[in-house]
C-alpha cells in the first residue's frame, strides 16, 4: 500500500490529473471570482471594518461578562483558530510554496488572503446564523447551513464526507509527514518509527478517551506559536535593510519579471493560492465549524473576527516565515522542501539550536492539528450517521493515514491534500455564493444597530424569510417596530 503513495505511480498520476483540472479550470476562478464578489457585496468589509474587528477582540477579553455563558468568546475563538493555523501551513506550507512556485508564490498568498478575508466573513457569519445548540454550547458549519438554509441535506452529507476525507484522513498524512520530516532533518531518525509513536499515542486518545494530552497540547501550542512569531519578527527587524529587496524579489517573481528557482509566473500563482488556502482556510469550509461554537450576541461579530484571523494568519505569520527563508539563500540550493527548508533558514539566522526548537514546535503544532482533525472527522461522521461501526472504521482509517503520511513522499502527500481540499472548497464556495445575501443582510442589520449606539443583538426574525433557525431567540414583541 505504501508504494501507491508515490508521485510516479498510477495513483500519483491520477491525483496529479485531478489537481490540474480542479485548480487550473475551477478553483482558482472560484476563489478569486467569488472572493471579489463577496468583497464588493459586503462593500469591502475586510478593510472597512478593520477597526471594528479590533474592538470586538478587546470586547471578547472581558472574562467577567462571558463567565455565565456557554461556548467560547470572540477573542477565545480568534486565539484558538490563530494558534491552530500557526503550524504546518505556516512553517511547512510556506516553504513548499517557495520551493515549488518561487518567491512570487508569497505575493499570491497575500492576494488570496486579502480577498479571502471577505469569504471568511461570509462563511463564518452563515455558520453562526445556522448553528444549533448542544450540551457544551453550539455546533455548526457548512453541512448545517447547506441542510437548513438550502434545504439540501444531500449537499451537507457530501460536504461532511469531503471534510472527513480532507481533515480526518488526508491532512493527517500532511501533519505526520511534517513531524517525521522535522525529526529526520534534525536527528536522522526512521520516519516509520516516528509515525508508529504518533499512531500509538493517538490510538489512546481516540479509543480510550484520554484527554490529558489534548489539554497539555492546548497550553503548549500557543506558547510555541508566540515564541516562533516573536523570533521571526526579531530576525526580520534585525535585517530590516534587506526587506525592500526581498519584497522586490517577491513581486518581481510573482509576475514573471524576475525568474528564479522554483518556477515562473504560472507556478507562482498556482502554488501561492494552494498554500494560501491551506494556511488561512478562507472558503474551504473548515473555519466555520469552529466559528459556530462561539457565543456572541450577533452572528456578524464572529464573521468579523474570523475575517481578521485570515488576515493575521497570512499577512503576519506566513509572511514572517517567508522572510525568514528569503533573507537567506537556502531555497536556491539543494533539494530541501517543506519543514526542512524552514529549519535550515532558521539555523542560518540564529544557529544550530533553532533546529531543535522548530522540530519540537512543529511536532506540537502538528499533533494539536491531528487532534482537531480527528474531532472534525468525528463530528461530520455523526452528522451523516449515528452508527458506531462507521465511527470505528473512521478511527482505524485515521490511524492508518498517520503511518502512511510518515513514510510517503512529500510531493504526493501535498498533492492528495490539495485534491481533497479543492473538492471540499468547491462545494462550500457554491453554497455560500447562494447564501451570501443572508450574511450581507445580517451585516446591514449589525451596522444599523451600531449606528444607533447599541450593542447589536440578533434574533431569528431579525431578517426576512429566515427559516430553520434554532440557536437564536425570537425578537420580543415589545422590541418589534
C-alpha positions, 0 to 999 in steps of 0.5 A: 500500500505504501508504494501507491503513495508515490508521485510516479505511480498510477495513483500519483498520476491520477491525483496529479490529473485531478489537481490540474483540472480542479485548480487550473479550470475551477478553483482558482476562478472560484476563489478569486471570482467569488472572493471579489464578489463577496468583497464588493457585496459586503462593500469591502468589509475586510478593510472597512471594518478593520477597526471594528474587528479590533474592538470586538477582540478587546470586547471578547477579553472581558472574562467577567461578562462571558463567565455565565455563558456557554461556548467560547468568546470572540477573542477565545475563538480568534486565539484558538483558530490563530494558534491552530493555523500557526503550524504546518501551513505556516512553517511547512506550507510556506516553504513548499510554496517557495520551493515549488512556485518561487518567491512570487508564490508569497505575493499570491498568498497575500492576494488570496488572503486579502480577498479571502478575508471577505469569504471568511466573513461570509462563511463564518457569519452563515455558520453562526446564523445556522448553528444549533445548540448542544450540551457544551454550547453550539455546533455548526458549519457548512453541512448545517447551513447547506441542510437548513438554509438550502434545504439540501441535506444531500449537499451537507452529507457530501460536504461532511464526507469531503471534510472527513476525507480532507481533515480526518484522513488526508491532512493527517498524512500532511501533519505526520509527514511534517513531524517525521520530516522535522525529526529526520532533518534534525536527528536522522531518525526512521520516519516509520518509527516516528509515525508508529509513536504518533499512531500509538499515542493517538490510538489512546486518545481516540479509543480510550478517551484520554484527554490529558494530552489534548489539554497539555497540547492546548497550553503548549501550542500557543506558547510555541506559536508566540515564541516562533512569531516573536523570533521571526519578527526579531530576525526580520527587524534585525535585517530590516535593510534587506526587506525592500529587496526581498519584497522586490524579489517577491513581486518581481517573481510573482509576475514573471519579471524576475525568474528564479528557482522554483518556477515562473509566473504560472507556478507562482500563482498556482502554488501561492493560492494552494498554500494560501488556502491551506494556511488561512482556510478562507472558503474551504469550509473548515473555519466555520465549524469552529466559528459556530461554537462561539457565543456572541450576541450577533452572528456578524461579530464572529464573521468579523473576527474570523475575517481578521484571523485570515488576515493575521494568519497570512499577512503576519505569520506566513509572511514572517516565515517567508522572510525568514527563508528569503533573507537567506539563500537556502531555497536556491540550493539543494533539494530541501522542501517543506519543514526542512527548508524552514529549519535550515533558514532558521539555523542560518539566522540564529544557529544550530539550536533553532533546529531543535526548537522548530522540530519540537514546535512543529511536532506540537503544532502538528499533533494539536492539528491531528487532534482537531482533525480527528474531532472534525472527522468525528463530528461530520461522521455523526452528522451523516450517521449515528452508527458506531461501526462507521465511527470505528472504521473512521478511527482505524482509517485515521490511524492508518493515514498517520503511518502512511503520511510518515513514510510517503513522499512529500510531493504526493502527500501535498498533492492528495491534500490539495485534491481533497481540499479543492473538492471540499472548497468547491462545494462550500464556495457554491453554497455560500455564493447562494447564501451570501445575501443572508450574511450581507443582510445580517451585516446591514442589520449589525451596522444599523444597530451600531449606528444607533449606539447599541450593542447589536443583538440578533434574533431569528426574525431579525431578517426576512424569510429566515427559516430553520433557525434554532440557536437564536431567540425570537425578537420580543414583541415589545422590541418589534417596530 
